[in-house]
Amino acid sequence: MNYVIHPGLMIKTLLQSIGKTQKWLAKEMNMSKVVINELIHEKRNVTPKIAIAFEKATGYPAERLMKLQLEYDLFKERKKDEINKKENI
């Protein structure tokens, strides 16, 4: 089984490892604290705009963040598809 995480978990982990807060990140990314909080709590998806702003703030490559989002989205869709197939049996 593949291990897939929401990019928000990676953002949270990175912030902890560099000793920074959500408030700091929001300021650096020029975004609201609500947006950052929603990302970290997996209630918001990463967009290209967010990925680029995160890269500028932290140096973490935007492409990697977008790849995490893509892998997470594909995983969720495949799970939905499996559930729908089981319900139709």
C-alpha positions, 0 to 999 in steps of 0.5 A: 500500500502506498503512503500518501499525505496531504501537503498540509502535514508536510507544511506543518512538519516543516514549520515545526522543524524550522521553529516558525509559526503559522502567523510567520508563514502567513506574513511571509506568504502574504496570505491570511492566517486562516488560509495557512491554518486550513492548509495545515488542518487539511481543509484546503488544497495547495494551489500553484499560487500557494505553492509558489508563495510557500517556495519563496517563504521557505525554499521548499520547491513548489513542484514538490508541494504540487506533487504531494497535492496531486498524489493526494488527490489521485489517492482520494479519487481512487478510494472513491472509485473503489467505494462506488464499485463496492456499493454497486455490487 
